[in-house]
Amino acid sequence: MPVHDFKSQRLFVDAPMASGAAVELDRGQAHYLISVLRMKDGAGIRVFNGRDGEWQAVLSMTGRKSGALQLVEQTRPQPPAADLVYCFAPLKQARLDYMVQKAVEMGAGALQPVLTQYTQNQRINLERMRANAIEAAEQCSILSVPECREAVPLDALLSGWEKDRALIVADEAAEENNPLAPLARLRGRPLGLLIGPEGGFSGSERETIAAMAQAVTISLGPRILRADTAAVAALTVLQAACGDW
């Protein structure tokens, strides 16, 4: 059996998993499987909870619009969680949804909204952020759902930053050098990635970041990128240098 089965439907369920266990579907899950996907009694599906790996399950109809999943066997073990904290200034909602989904696809282990001086969107809908993270994991055969954290001011994030965790900062004002060499030296370390808002960091914010021993500031090239584009570019560069392959 291939490691990634892209033909089977996948569903995140927040319940313990073990062979022979039954998982009741909530109303939304039952509607999705039975009414949207038109799955029938006995249909197979892959399920995961972010903790116990991926499991083969069978749909058991308990009513016309209700059902449960019978767990059969584990198809993939749970991998170690990615040790990458993705820190970002919130954007307007549609672009924020996109950025969250891409961060999950690119291996973020935690999603940390950060409020900077030029942040446009000061409010974060954590439920929506988690729903987008789960959707990305379901669609891309990912087994770990990143932790979705409450927004914090940038100064609080920096003052409480772990001493042994490098903080990679993508800054359009940084010197334009190839970022792969400095990032490669961080391979194997706990990492954080900080993407600023549209408009960039303020002068005082740059000074605070520069004073941090853990900070590694990189350039993403001579082009001005939108914040959501910069996020994908930075995560791609980081994976190229320090990827988990």
PyRosetta script that sets phi, psi and omega in degrees:
from pyrosetta import init, pose_from_sequence

init()
pose = pose_from_sequence("MPVHDFKSQRLFVDAPMASGAAVELDRGQAHYLISVLRMKDGAGIRVFNGRDGEWQAVLSMTGRKSGALQLVEQTRPQPPAADLVYCFAPLKQARLDYMVQKAVEMGAGALQPVLTQYTQNQRINLERMRANAIEAAEQCSILSVPECREAVPLDALLSGWEKDRALIVADEAAEENNPLAPLARLRGRPLGLLIGPEGGFSGSERETIAAMAQAVTISLGPRILRADTAAVAALTVLQAACGDW")
pose.set_psi(1, 133.7)
pose.set_omega(1, -179.4)
pose.set_phi(2, -65.5)
pose.set_psi(2, 154.1)
pose.set_omega(2, 178.8)
pose.set_phi(3, -61.1)
pose.set_psi(3, -42.4)
pose.set_omega(3, 179.9)
pose.set_phi(4, -112.6)
pose.set_psi(4, 118.2)
pose.set_omega(4, 177.9)
pose.set_phi(5, -101.8)
pose.set_psi(5, 99.2)
pose.set_omega(5, -175.8)
pose.set_phi(6, -85.4)
pose.set_psi(6, -4.6)
pose.set_omega(6, -179.4)
pose.set_phi(7, -88.0)
pose.set_psi(7, -29.4)
pose.set_omega(7, -177.5)
pose.set_phi(8, -80.7)
pose.set_psi(8, 146.7)
pose.set_omega(8, 172.3)
pose.set_phi(9, -70.2)
pose.set_psi(9, 145.5)
pose.set_omega(9, 178.5)
pose.set_phi(10, -124.1)
pose.set_psi(10, 144.8)
pose.set_omega(10, -178.2)
pose.set_phi(11, -142.0)
pose.set_psi(11, 133.5)
pose.set_omega(11, 173.4)
pose.set_phi(12, -84.7)
pose.set_psi(12, 128.5)
pose.set_omega(12, 175.5)
pose.set_phi(13, -131.2)
pose.set_psi(13, 128.8)
pose.set_omega(13, -177.4)
pose.set_phi(14, -88.6)
pose.set_psi(14, 73.9)
pose.set_omega(14, -178.6)
pose.set_phi(15, -151.7)
pose.set_psi(15, 151.6)
pose.set_omega(15, 176.5)
pose.set_phi(16, -61.8)
pose.set_psi(16, 149.9)
pose.set_omega(16, -177.0)
pose.set_phi(17, -126.2)
pose.set_psi(17, 133.2)
pose.set_omega(17, 177.1)
pose.set_phi(18, -158.9)
pose.set_psi(18, 155.0)
pose.set_omega(18, -178.9)
pose.set_phi(19, -59.4)
pose.set_psi(19, 129.6)
pose.set_omega(19, 179.6)
pose.set_phi(20, 89.0)
pose.set_psi(20, -9.1)
pose.set_omega(20, -178.7)
pose.set_phi(21, -73.2)
pose.set_psi(21, 154.3)
pose.set_omega(21, 176.2)
pose.set_phi(22, -114.8)
pose.set_psi(22, 136.0)
pose.set_omega(22, 180.0)
pose.set_phi(23, -120.1)
pose.set_psi(23, 116.3)
pose.set_omega(23, 177.8)
pose.set_phi(24, -70.6)
pose.set_psi(24, 134.7)
pose.set_omega(24, 176.7)
pose.set_phi(25, -81.9)
pose.set_psi(25, 136.2)
pose.set_omega(25, 174.0)
pose.set_phi(26, -77.2)
pose.set_psi(26, 176.1)
pose.set_omega(26, -173.1)
pose.set_phi(27, -60.1)
pose.set_psi(27, -43.0)
pose.set_omega(27, -179.2)
pose.set_phi(28, -66.8)
pose.set_psi(28, -41.8)
pose.set_omega(28, 179.4)
pose.set_phi(29, -65.2)
pose.set_psi(29, -43.4)
pose.set_omega(29, 179.2)
pose.set_phi(30, -62.1)
pose.set_psi(30, -42.5)
pose.set_omega(30, 178.8)
pose.set_phi(31, -62.1)
pose.set_psi(31, -42.3)
pose.set_omega(31, -178.2)
pose.set_phi(32, -64.0)
pose.set_psi(32, -47.7)
pose.set_omega(32, -176.2)
pose.set_phi(33, -72.9)
pose.set_psi(33, -43.5)
pose.set_omega(33, -171.8)
pose.set_phi(34, -86.5)
pose.set_psi(34, -44.8)
pose.set_omega(34, -174.2)
pose.set_phi(35, -91.7)
pose.set_psi(35, -36.2)
pose.set_omega(35, -177.7)
pose.set_phi(36, -86.6)
pose.set_psi(36, -53.7)
pose.set_omega(36, -178.9)
pose.set_phi(37, -83.2)
pose.set_psi(37, -12.0)
pose.set_omega(37, 179.1)
pose.set_phi(38, 59.7)
pose.set_psi(38, 37.5)
pose.set_omega(38, 178.4)
pose.set_phi(39, -74.2)
pose.set_psi(39, 144.4)
pose.set_omega(39, -177.5)
pose.set_phi(40, -105.4)
pose.set_psi(40, 166.9)
pose.set_omega(40, 176.8)
pose.set_phi(41, -56.8)
pose.set_psi(41, 129.7)
pose.set_omega(41, -179.7)
pose.set_phi(42, 92.4)
pose.set_psi(42, -3.2)
pose.set_omega(42, 179.6)
pose.set_phi(43, -68.8)
pose.set_psi(43, 146.6)
pose.set_omega(43, -180.0)
pose.set_phi(44, -91.0)
pose.set_psi(44, 151.1)
pose.set_omega(44, 179.0)
pose.set_phi(45, -155.4)
pose.set_psi(45, 149.1)
pose.set_omega(45, 174.9)
pose.set_phi(46, -96.2)
pose.set_psi(46, 136.1)
pose.set_omega(46, -178.7)
pose.set_phi(47, -130.6)
pose.set_psi(47, 155.6)
pose.set_omega(47, 177.8)
pose.set_phi(48, -153.0)
pose.set_psi(48, 158.3)
pose.set_omega(48, 179.4)
pose.set_phi(49, -126.6)
pose.set_psi(49, 6.1)
pose.set_omega(49, -179.1)
pose.set_phi(50, 83.5)
pose.set_psi(50, 0.4)
pose.set_omega(50, -176.9)
pose.set_phi(51, -131.2)
pose.set_psi(51, -36.6)
pose.set_omega(51, -168.7)
pose.set_phi(52, -113.1)
pose.set_psi(52, 23.2)
pose.set_omega(52, 179.7)
pose.set_phi(53, 79.0)
pose.set_psi(53, -166.6)
pose.set_omega(53, 180.0)
pose.set_phi(54, -106.5)
pose.set_psi(54, 142.1)
pose.set_omega(54, -176.0)
pose.set_phi(55, -129.2)
pose.set_psi(55, 145.0)
pose.set_omega(55, 169.1)
pose.set_phi(56, -81.9)
pose.set_psi(56, 131.8)
pose.set_omega(56, -179.8)
pose.set_phi(57, -133.7)
pose.set_psi(57, 161.9)
pose.set_omega(57, 179.1)
pose.set_phi(58, -124.2)
pose.set_psi(58, 133.7)
pose.set_omega(58, 179.1)
pose.set_phi(59, -75.9)
pose.set_psi(59, 128.2)
pose.set_omega(59, 176.5)
pose.set_phi(60, -117.5)
pose.set_psi(60, 112.6)
pose.set_omega(60, -178.2)
pose.set_phi(61, -74.0)
pose.set_psi(61, 127.2)
pose.set_omega(61, 176.7)
pose.set_phi(62, -109.2)
pose.set_psi(62, -2.3)
pose.set_omega(62, 178.9)
pose.set_phi(63, -174.4)
pose.set_psi(63, 179.6)
pose.set_omega(63, -177.9)
pose.set_phi(64, -64.8)
pose.set_psi(64, -32.2)
pose.set_omega(64, -179.1)
pose.set_phi(65, -129.6)
pose.set_psi(65, 28.5)
pose.set_omega(65, 179.6)
pose.set_phi(66, -141.6)
pose.set_psi(66, 159.1)
pose.set_omega(66, -179.2)
pose.set_phi(67, -172.7)
pose.set_psi(67, 177.5)
pose.set_omega(67, 177.6)
pose.set_phi(68, -138.1)
pose.set_psi(68, 163.1)
pose.set_omega(68, 177.0)
pose.set_phi(69, -111.3)
pose.set_psi(69, 127.6)
pose.set_omega(69, 176.0)
pose.set_phi(70, -98.0)
pose.set_psi(70, 117.6)
pose.set_omega(70, -178.1)
pose.set_phi(71, -79.1)
pose.set_psi(71, 131.9)
pose.set_omega(71, -175.4)
pose.set_phi(72, -103.3)
pose.set_psi(72, -60.1)
pose.set_omega(72, -178.1)
pose.set_phi(73, -156.7)
pose.set_psi(73, 156.2)
pose.set_omega(73, 176.7)
pose.set_phi(74, -78.5)
pose.set_psi(74, 131.4)
pose.set_omega(74, 179.5)
pose.set_phi(75, -101.7)
pose.set_psi(75, -23.5)
pose.set_omega(75, 175.9)
pose.set_phi(76, -147.4)
pose.set_psi(76, 135.6)
pose.set_omega(76, 176.3)
pose.set_phi(77, -74.0)
pose.set_psi(77, 160.8)
pose.set_omega(77, 178.9)
pose.set_phi(78, -75.1)
pose.set_psi(78, 122.6)
pose.set_omega(78, 177.9)
pose.set_phi(79, -79.0)
pose.set_psi(79, 163.7)
pose.set_omega(79, 174.1)
pose.set_phi(80, -59.9)
pose.set_psi(80, 144.0)
pose.set_omega(80, 179.0)
pose.set_phi(81, -67.7)
pose.set_psi(81, 142.2)
pose.set_omega(81, 177.6)
pose.set_phi(82, -65.5)
pose.set_psi(82, 132.1)
pose.set_omega(82, -177.4)
pose.set_phi(83, -96.5)
pose.set_psi(83, 57.9)
pose.set_omega(83, 179.6)
pose.set_phi(84, -129.4)
pose.set_psi(84, 117.4)
pose.set_omega(84, 176.5)
pose.set_phi(85, -94.3)
pose.set_psi(85, 116.7)
pose.set_omega(85, -178.8)
pose.set_phi(86, -96.7)
pose.set_psi(86, 113.2)
pose.set_omega(86, -176.6)
pose.set_phi(87, -107.7)
pose.set_psi(87, 131.3)
pose.set_omega(87, -174.0)
pose.set_phi(88, -149.5)
pose.set_psi(88, 147.7)
pose.set_omega(88, 172.5)
pose.set_phi(89, -80.9)
pose.set_psi(89, 124.5)
pose.set_omega(89, -176.4)
pose.set_phi(90, -58.4)
pose.set_psi(90, 144.4)
pose.set_omega(90, 178.1)
pose.set_phi(91, -110.9)
pose.set_psi(91, -180.0)
pose.set_omega(91, 172.6)
pose.set_phi(92, -63.0)
pose.set_psi(92, 153.9)
pose.set_omega(92, -159.1)
pose.set_phi(93, -56.2)
pose.set_psi(93, -49.6)
pose.set_omega(93, -176.0)
pose.set_phi(94, -61.4)
pose.set_psi(94, -40.5)
pose.set_omega(94, -179.9)
pose.set_phi(95, -74.4)
pose.set_psi(95, -29.9)
pose.set_omega(95, 175.0)
pose.set_phi(96, -66.8)
pose.set_psi(96, -42.0)
pose.set_omega(96, 176.4)
pose.set_phi(97, -56.2)
pose.set_psi(97, -47.3)
pose.set_omega(97, 179.8)
pose.set_phi(98, -60.0)
pose.set_psi(98, -46.0)
pose.set_omega(98, -176.3)
pose.set_phi(99, -64.5)
pose.set_psi(99, -40.8)
pose.set_omega(99, 178.1)
pose.set_phi(100, -62.4)
pose.set_psi(100, -46.5)
pose.set_omega(100, -179.7)
pose.set_phi(101, -60.3)
pose.set_psi(101, -43.7)
pose.set_omega(101, -179.4)
pose.set_phi(102, -67.6)
pose.set_psi(102, -36.6)
pose.set_omega(102, 178.2)
pose.set_phi(103, -62.6)
pose.set_psi(103, -39.8)
pose.set_omega(103, 177.5)
pose.set_phi(104, -64.8)
pose.set_psi(104, -46.3)
pose.set_omega(104, 179.7)
pose.set_phi(105, -60.1)
pose.set_psi(105, -32.2)
pose.set_omega(105, -175.7)
pose.set_phi(106, -92.8)
pose.set_psi(106, 8.2)
pose.set_omega(106, 168.8)
pose.set_phi(107, 99.3)
pose.set_psi(107, 18.5)
pose.set_omega(107, 177.0)
pose.set_phi(108, -68.7)
pose.set_psi(108, 138.7)
pose.set_omega(108, 178.6)
pose.set_phi(109, -97.5)
pose.set_psi(109, -19.6)
pose.set_omega(109, 177.4)
pose.set_phi(110, -150.0)
pose.set_psi(110, 143.7)
pose.set_omega(110, 179.6)
pose.set_phi(111, -112.8)
pose.set_psi(111, 117.2)
pose.set_omega(111, -174.5)
pose.set_phi(112, -121.4)
pose.set_psi(112, 100.5)
pose.set_omega(112, 173.7)
pose.set_phi(113, -67.2)
pose.set_psi(113, 141.4)
pose.set_omega(113, -176.7)
pose.set_phi(114, -130.3)
pose.set_psi(114, 132.5)
pose.set_omega(114, 179.5)
pose.set_phi(115, -96.9)
pose.set_psi(115, 114.0)
pose.set_omega(115, 179.9)
pose.set_phi(116, -107.8)
pose.set_psi(116, 177.7)
pose.set_omega(116, -178.2)
pose.set_phi(117, -61.0)
pose.set_psi(117, -35.5)
pose.set_omega(117, -176.0)
pose.set_phi(118, -105.0)
pose.set_psi(118, 14.1)
pose.set_omega(118, 179.0)
pose.set_phi(119, -61.8)
pose.set_psi(119, 129.1)
pose.set_omega(119, -178.3)
pose.set_phi(120, -81.8)
pose.set_psi(120, -41.7)
pose.set_omega(120, -175.6)
pose.set_phi(121, -105.5)
pose.set_psi(121, 107.1)
pose.set_omega(121, -175.8)
pose.set_phi(122, -87.9)
pose.set_psi(122, -8.9)
pose.set_omega(122, -176.9)
pose.set_phi(123, -113.6)
pose.set_psi(123, 137.3)
pose.set_omega(123, -179.4)
pose.set_phi(124, -121.2)
pose.set_psi(124, 130.6)
pose.set_omega(124, 174.1)
pose.set_phi(125, -93.3)
pose.set_psi(125, 98.8)
pose.set_omega(125, -175.4)
pose.set_phi(126, -64.0)
pose.set_psi(126, -36.1)
pose.set_omega(126, 179.2)
pose.set_phi(127, -62.5)
pose.set_psi(127, -43.1)
pose.set_omega(127, 179.3)
pose.set_phi(128, -67.2)
pose.set_psi(128, -39.6)
pose.set_omega(128, 178.9)
pose.set_phi(129, -62.5)
pose.set_psi(129, -43.6)
pose.set_omega(129, 179.4)
pose.set_phi(130, -67.5)
pose.set_psi(130, -38.5)
pose.set_omega(130, 178.2)
pose.set_phi(131, -61.5)
pose.set_psi(131, -40.1)
pose.set_omega(131, 177.4)
pose.set_phi(132, -67.1)
pose.set_psi(132, -37.8)
pose.set_omega(132, 178.0)
pose.set_phi(133, -64.8)
pose.set_psi(133, -42.8)
pose.set_omega(133, 179.2)
pose.set_phi(134, -64.9)
pose.set_psi(134, -43.4)
pose.set_omega(134, 179.9)
pose.set_phi(135, -60.4)
pose.set_psi(135, -42.4)
pose.set_omega(135, 178.4)
pose.set_phi(136, -64.1)
pose.set_psi(136, -40.8)
pose.set_omega(136, 178.8)
pose.set_phi(137, -64.7)
pose.set_psi(137, -41.7)
pose.set_omega(137, 178.8)
pose.set_phi(138, -61.9)
pose.set_psi(138, -44.3)
pose.set_omega(138, -173.8)
pose.set_phi(139, -75.6)
pose.set_psi(139, -26.3)
pose.set_omega(139, -172.0)
pose.set_phi(140, -111.7)
pose.set_psi(140, 18.9)
pose.set_omega(140, 174.4)
pose.set_phi(141, 60.4)
pose.set_psi(141, 33.7)
pose.set_omega(141, 179.0)
pose.set_phi(142, -94.7)
pose.set_psi(142, 139.7)
pose.set_omega(142, -176.4)
pose.set_phi(143, -100.1)
pose.set_psi(143, -19.5)
pose.set_omega(143, -179.3)
pose.set_phi(144, -105.3)
pose.set_psi(144, 130.1)
pose.set_omega(144, 175.7)
pose.set_phi(145, -100.1)
pose.set_psi(145, 121.2)
pose.set_omega(145, -176.7)
pose.set_phi(146, -60.0)
pose.set_psi(146, 149.0)
pose.set_omega(146, 171.8)
pose.set_phi(147, -66.9)
pose.set_psi(147, 132.1)
pose.set_omega(147, 178.4)
pose.set_phi(148, -104.8)
pose.set_psi(148, 113.3)
pose.set_omega(148, -172.0)
pose.set_phi(149, -100.7)
pose.set_psi(149, 157.6)
pose.set_omega(149, 174.6)
pose.set_phi(150, -67.2)
pose.set_psi(150, 148.9)
pose.set_omega(150, 177.9)
pose.set_phi(151, -66.3)
pose.set_psi(151, 143.1)
pose.set_omega(151, 177.7)
pose.set_phi(152, -133.1)
pose.set_psi(152, 152.3)
pose.set_omega(152, 173.6)
pose.set_phi(153, -64.2)
pose.set_psi(153, 150.3)
pose.set_omega(153, -178.4)
pose.set_phi(154, -58.5)
pose.set_psi(154, -41.7)
pose.set_omega(154, -177.9)
pose.set_phi(155, -64.2)
pose.set_psi(155, -34.2)
pose.set_omega(155, 177.2)
pose.set_phi(156, -68.9)
pose.set_psi(156, -40.2)
pose.set_omega(156, 177.7)
pose.set_phi(157, -60.4)
pose.set_psi(157, -47.5)
pose.set_omega(157, -175.4)
pose.set_phi(158, -69.7)
pose.set_psi(158, -40.2)
pose.set_omega(158, -178.1)
pose.set_phi(159, -68.6)
pose.set_psi(159, -27.2)
pose.set_omega(159, -179.8)
pose.set_phi(160, -101.4)
pose.set_psi(160, 12.5)
pose.set_omega(160, -176.3)
pose.set_phi(161, -67.3)
pose.set_psi(161, 137.8)
pose.set_omega(161, -179.4)
pose.set_phi(162, -60.7)
pose.set_psi(162, 138.2)
pose.set_omega(162, -175.6)
pose.set_phi(163, -66.1)
pose.set_psi(163, -31.5)
pose.set_omega(163, -176.2)
pose.set_phi(164, -96.9)
pose.set_psi(164, 4.8)
pose.set_omega(164, -179.1)
pose.set_phi(165, -103.6)
pose.set_psi(165, 118.5)
pose.set_omega(165, 177.1)
pose.set_phi(166, -68.4)
pose.set_psi(166, 144.9)
pose.set_omega(166, 176.9)
pose.set_phi(167, -117.8)
pose.set_psi(167, 107.7)
pose.set_omega(167, 178.7)
pose.set_phi(168, -86.5)
pose.set_psi(168, 124.8)
pose.set_omega(168, -175.8)
pose.set_phi(169, -117.0)
pose.set_psi(169, 117.0)
pose.set_omega(169, 175.9)
pose.set_phi(170, -87.3)
pose.set_psi(170, 117.1)
pose.set_omega(170, -173.7)
pose.set_phi(171, -135.2)
pose.set_psi(171, 124.4)
pose.set_omega(171, -178.7)
pose.set_phi(172, -66.2)
pose.set_psi(172, -15.6)
pose.set_omega(172, 178.8)
pose.set_phi(173, -89.5)
pose.set_psi(173, -3.4)
pose.set_omega(173, -178.8)
pose.set_phi(174, -71.0)
pose.set_psi(174, 156.1)
pose.set_omega(174, 177.5)
pose.set_phi(175, -61.7)
pose.set_psi(175, 137.6)
pose.set_omega(175, -174.1)
pose.set_phi(176, -81.3)
pose.set_psi(176, 85.0)
pose.set_omega(176, 175.4)
pose.set_phi(177, -122.3)
pose.set_psi(177, 156.4)
pose.set_omega(177, 177.1)
pose.set_phi(178, -60.9)
pose.set_psi(178, 122.2)
pose.set_omega(178, -175.4)
pose.set_phi(179, -81.2)
pose.set_psi(179, -8.7)
pose.set_omega(179, -172.7)
pose.set_phi(180, -65.1)
pose.set_psi(180, -39.8)
pose.set_omega(180, -177.6)
pose.set_phi(181, -64.1)
pose.set_psi(181, -51.9)
pose.set_omega(181, 178.9)
pose.set_phi(182, -64.2)
pose.set_psi(182, -32.8)
pose.set_omega(182, 179.5)
pose.set_phi(183, -71.3)
pose.set_psi(183, -35.8)
pose.set_omega(183, -179.7)
pose.set_phi(184, -60.6)
pose.set_psi(184, -29.1)
pose.set_omega(184, 179.1)
pose.set_phi(185, -71.0)
pose.set_psi(185, -12.7)
pose.set_omega(185, -179.4)
pose.set_phi(186, -94.2)
pose.set_psi(186, -1.7)
pose.set_omega(186, -176.0)
pose.set_phi(187, -56.6)
pose.set_psi(187, 131.3)
pose.set_omega(187, 179.9)
pose.set_phi(188, 93.3)
pose.set_psi(188, -10.1)
pose.set_omega(188, -179.8)
pose.set_phi(189, -92.9)
pose.set_psi(189, 154.7)
pose.set_omega(189, 168.9)
pose.set_phi(190, -62.6)
pose.set_psi(190, 138.7)
pose.set_omega(190, -172.6)
pose.set_phi(191, -128.5)
pose.set_psi(191, 153.6)
pose.set_omega(191, 167.7)
pose.set_phi(192, -132.6)
pose.set_psi(192, 150.7)
pose.set_omega(192, 176.9)
pose.set_phi(193, -128.4)
pose.set_psi(193, 127.6)
pose.set_omega(193, -178.3)
pose.set_phi(194, -115.6)
pose.set_psi(194, 122.0)
pose.set_omega(194, 175.9)
pose.set_phi(195, -113.7)
pose.set_psi(195, 126.0)
pose.set_omega(195, -177.7)
pose.set_phi(196, -81.3)
pose.set_psi(196, -177.7)
pose.set_omega(196, -179.1)
pose.set_phi(197, -83.3)
pose.set_psi(197, 171.8)
pose.set_omega(197, 169.3)
pose.set_phi(198, -66.2)
pose.set_psi(198, 129.6)
pose.set_omega(198, -170.5)
pose.set_phi(199, 105.3)
pose.set_psi(199, -14.1)
pose.set_omega(199, 175.7)
pose.set_phi(200, 76.1)
pose.set_psi(200, -174.3)
pose.set_omega(200, 177.1)
pose.set_phi(201, -83.0)
pose.set_psi(201, 152.1)
pose.set_omega(201, 175.0)
pose.set_phi(202, -76.8)
pose.set_psi(202, 167.8)
pose.set_omega(202, 179.0)
pose.set_phi(203, -59.8)
pose.set_psi(203, -42.3)
pose.set_omega(203, -179.6)
pose.set_phi(204, -68.1)
pose.set_psi(204, -34.9)
pose.set_omega(204, 177.6)
pose.set_phi(205, -66.2)
pose.set_psi(205, -40.4)
pose.set_omega(205, 177.8)
pose.set_phi(206, -63.1)
pose.set_psi(206, -39.1)
pose.set_omega(206, 178.8)
pose.set_phi(207, -63.6)
pose.set_psi(207, -42.4)
pose.set_omega(207, 179.2)
pose.set_phi(208, -64.0)
pose.set_psi(208, -43.6)
pose.set_omega(208, 178.9)
pose.set_phi(209, -63.3)
pose.set_psi(209, -43.9)
pose.set_omega(209, -178.1)
pose.set_phi(210, -62.4)
pose.set_psi(210, -27.3)
pose.set_omega(210, -178.7)
pose.set_phi(211, -80.1)
pose.set_psi(211, -8.7)
pose.set_omega(211, -178.9)
pose.set_phi(212, -81.1)
pose.set_psi(212, 130.8)
pose.set_omega(212, 177.4)
pose.set_phi(213, -66.9)
pose.set_psi(213, -27.9)
pose.set_omega(213, -176.4)
pose.set_phi(214, -83.1)
pose.set_psi(214, -10.7)
pose.set_omega(214, -171.9)
pose.set_phi(215, -79.6)
pose.set_psi(215, 135.8)
pose.set_omega(215, 173.4)
pose.set_phi(216, -127.4)
pose.set_psi(216, 105.5)
pose.set_omega(216, -177.1)
pose.set_phi(217, -89.6)
pose.set_psi(217, 132.3)
pose.set_omega(217, -178.8)
pose.set_phi(218, -127.5)
pose.set_psi(218, 158.5)
pose.set_omega(218, 173.2)
pose.set_phi(219, -104.8)
pose.set_psi(219, 145.2)
pose.set_omega(219, 175.1)
pose.set_phi(220, -102.1)
pose.set_psi(220, 17.7)
pose.set_omega(220, 176.1)
pose.set_phi(221, 108.9)
pose.set_psi(221, -179.4)
pose.set_omega(221, -172.8)
pose.set_phi(222, -78.9)
pose.set_psi(222, -9.7)
pose.set_omega(222, -175.6)
pose.set_phi(223, -87.1)
pose.set_psi(223, 145.6)
pose.set_omega(223, 173.9)
pose.set_phi(224, -82.8)
pose.set_psi(224, 120.4)
pose.set_omega(224, -176.8)
pose.set_phi(225, -108.5)
pose.set_psi(225, 144.3)
pose.set_omega(225, 169.1)
pose.set_phi(226, -64.1)
pose.set_psi(226, 156.3)
pose.set_omega(226, -174.5)
pose.set_phi(227, -60.8)
pose.set_psi(227, -39.2)
pose.set_omega(227, -179.9)
pose.set_phi(228, -70.9)
pose.set_psi(228, -33.1)
pose.set_omega(228, 174.6)
pose.set_phi(229, -68.4)
pose.set_psi(229, -42.2)
pose.set_omega(229, 178.7)
pose.set_phi(230, -60.3)
pose.set_psi(230, -36.5)
pose.set_omega(230, 179.5)
pose.set_phi(231, -61.3)
pose.set_psi(231, -48.4)
pose.set_omega(231, -179.9)
pose.set_phi(232, -65.1)
pose.set_psi(232, -42.1)
pose.set_omega(232, 179.8)
pose.set_phi(233, -62.1)
pose.set_psi(233, -45.0)
pose.set_omega(233, -178.5)
pose.set_phi(234, -66.1)
pose.set_psi(234, -41.6)
pose.set_omega(234, 178.4)
pose.set_phi(235, -65.2)
pose.set_psi(235, -35.6)
pose.set_omega(235, 177.9)
pose.set_phi(236, -66.5)
pose.set_psi(236, -45.8)
pose.set_omega(236, 177.9)
pose.set_phi(237, -61.6)
pose.set_psi(237, -42.4)
pose.set_omega(237, -180.0)
pose.set_phi(238, -63.2)
pose.set_psi(238, -42.7)
pose.set_omega(238, 178.3)
pose.set_phi(239, -65.7)
pose.set_psi(239, -36.5)
pose.set_omega(239, 178.8)
pose.set_phi(240, -62.7)
pose.set_psi(240, -37.0)
pose.set_omega(240, -176.6)
pose.set_phi(241, -88.6)
pose.set_psi(241, -37.6)
pose.set_omega(241, -171.3)
pose.set_phi(242, -129.2)
pose.set_psi(242, 23.9)
pose.set_omega(242, -171.1)
pose.set_phi(243, -59.9)
pose.set_psi(243, 160.2)
pose.set_omega(243, -175.5)
pose.set_phi(244, -95.8)
pose.set_psi(244, 41.6)
pose.set_omega(244, 174.6)
pose.set_phi(245, -99.3)
pose.dump_pdb("model.pdb")
